[in-house]
């Protein structure tokens, strides 16, 4: 039976769809029939079976416009937090250099989302704890080669 993901306000829906294209997972629009709802920058409590992708390293900047507020506060490290109610599932840092423009920072946040979110969703759907080693599995674009060592 296929697992069902509900995407809410996702800015990386294409990335998620591509990641799960050849897996036993489908993206659904029905808000009542899903295995996991994935919110993007949601504030407030989350429904059961839901995660949120927040654009800062929680607990810092736990508010709307977190990217801008972190950048304007002058922090040198921010990032992405994937969490459910009161439980951090994964965090990944994004460095902010002295010459970094806010548009570059937002692009870096988006790239980290694209890399981090799909394997976290996969781990949750498989009812296992996310491991950062998951970021390095299945990343080979060489169709099963051994040159990058990511195929095994």
C-alpha positions as CSV (number, residue, x, y, z in Angstrom):
1,X,0.0,0.0,0.0
2,X,1.4,3.4,-1.0
3,X,2.3,5.9,1.7
4,X,0.6,9.3,1.2
5,X,2.3,12.7,1.7
6,X,0.3,15.9,2.0
7,X,2.4,19.0,1.1
8,X,1.2,22.3,2.6
9,X,2.7,25.6,1.3
10,X,5.8,23.7,0.1
11,X,8.4,25.6,-1.8
12,X,10.2,22.3,-2.7
13,X,7.3,20.2,-3.8
14,X,9.0,19.4,-7.1
15,X,12.1,18.1,-5.3
16,X,9.9,15.9,-3.0
17,X,7.9,14.6,-6.0
18,X,11.1,13.7,-7.8
19,X,12.7,12.0,-4.8
20,X,9.7,9.8,-4.3
21,X,8.9,9.2,-8.0
22,X,10.2,5.6,-8.1
23,X,9.2,4.8,-4.5
24,X,5.9,3.5,-3.0
25,X,4.8,7.0,-2.1
26,X,2.4,9.4,-3.6
27,X,1.7,13.1,-3.1
28,X,-1.9,13.7,-2.3
29,X,-4.2,16.8,-2.0
30,X,-6.8,15.2,0.2
31,X,-6.5,16.7,3.6
32,X,-8.1,13.7,5.3
33,X,-6.3,10.8,3.8
34,X,-2.5,11.0,4.3
35,X,0.3,9.3,6.3
36,X,2.3,12.5,6.8
37,X,1.5,16.2,6.3
38,X,4.5,18.3,5.6
39,X,4.2,22.0,6.4
40,X,6.5,24.8,5.4
41,X,7.2,27.5,7.9
42,X,4.0,26.9,9.9
43,X,3.5,28.7,13.1
44,X,1.5,27.3,15.9
45,X,0.6,23.7,16.8
46,X,0.7,21.0,14.2
47,X,-1.9,18.3,13.6
48,X,-1.0,14.7,14.3
49,X,1.1,12.9,11.7
50,X,2.7,16.3,10.7
51,X,6.1,17.9,10.5
52,X,7.1,21.4,9.8
53,X,10.1,22.8,7.9
54,X,11.3,25.9,9.7
55,X,13.9,28.2,8.2
56,X,16.1,28.7,11.3
57,X,17.8,26.6,13.9
58,X,15.1,26.4,16.6
59,X,14.6,27.5,19.3
60,X,16.1,30.7,17.7
61,X,13.8,32.8,15.5
62,X,10.7,30.7,16.2
63,X,8.5,33.2,14.3
64,X,7.3,34.3,10.9
65,X,10.0,35.7,8.6
66,X,12.7,33.7,10.5
67,X,15.2,33.9,7.6
68,X,15.1,37.7,7.5
69,X,15.1,38.1,11.2
70,X,18.1,35.8,11.6
71,X,19.9,37.6,8.8
72,X,19.2,41.1,10.2
73,X,20.1,40.0,13.7
74,X,23.6,39.4,12.5
75,X,23.9,35.7,13.4
76,X,26.6,33.8,11.6
77,X,24.9,30.4,11.6
78,X,21.3,29.8,11.0
79,X,19.7,26.8,9.1
80,X,16.8,24.5,8.8
81,X,14.8,22.7,11.5
82,X,12.4,19.9,10.8
83,X,10.2,19.3,13.8
84,X,6.9,18.0,15.0
85,X,5.1,19.4,18.1
86,X,7.9,19.9,20.7
87,X,10.3,17.5,19.0
88,X,13.2,18.4,16.8
89,X,13.7,15.7,14.1
90,X,16.6,17.2,12.2
91,X,18.6,20.4,12.0
92,X,21.2,21.5,9.4
93,X,23.3,24.7,9.6
94,X,23.7,27.4,7.0
95,X,26.6,29.7,7.5
96,X,26.2,33.4,6.9
97,X,29.5,35.0,5.8
98,X,30.3,38.7,6.3
99,X,29.7,39.4,2.6
100,X,26.7,37.2,2.2
101,X,23.6,39.0,0.7
102,X,20.2,38.0,2.1
103,X,19.2,36.6,-1.3
104,X,22.3,34.3,-1.2
105,X,21.3,33.2,2.3
106,X,17.7,32.5,1.3
107,X,19.1,30.4,-1.7
108,X,21.3,28.5,0.6
109,X,18.4,27.8,3.0
110,X,16.4,26.5,0.0
111,X,19.2,24.2,-1.2
112,X,19.5,22.7,2.3
113,X,15.7,22.1,2.4
114,X,16.0,20.3,-1.0
115,X,18.7,18.1,0.4
116,X,17.5,17.5,3.9
117,X,13.7,17.2,3.7
118,X,13.1,14.2,1.4
119,X,15.3,11.7,3.3
120,X,13.7,12.9,6.6
121,X,10.3,12.3,5.2
122,X,11.4,8.9,4.0
123,X,12.7,8.0,7.4
124,X,9.4,9.0,9.0
125,X,7.3,7.1,6.5
126,X,9.5,4.0,7.1
127,X,9.0,4.5,10.9
128,X,12.7,4.8,11.6
129,X,14.9,7.5,13.2
130,X,16.5,9.8,10.6
131,X,20.2,9.4,10.5
132,X,22.5,12.0,8.7
133,X,24.0,9.1,6.8
134,X,20.7,9.1,4.9
135,X,21.9,12.3,3.2
136,X,24.6,10.4,1.5
137,X,22.6,7.4,0.3
138,X,21.3,7.4,-3.3
139,X,22.9,10.6,-4.3
140,X,24.8,9.2,-7.3
141,X,23.8,10.5,-10.7
142,X,25.9,7.8,-12.4
143,X,23.3,5.1,-12.6
144,X,24.9,2.6,-10.3
145,X,28.5,3.4,-10.8
146,X,31.1,2.9,-8.2
147,X,33.3,5.9,-8.8
148,X,31.5,8.2,-6.3
149,X,30.9,5.4,-3.7
150,X,27.4,6.8,-3.2
151,X,25.8,4.0,-5.1
152,X,26.3,1.3,-2.5
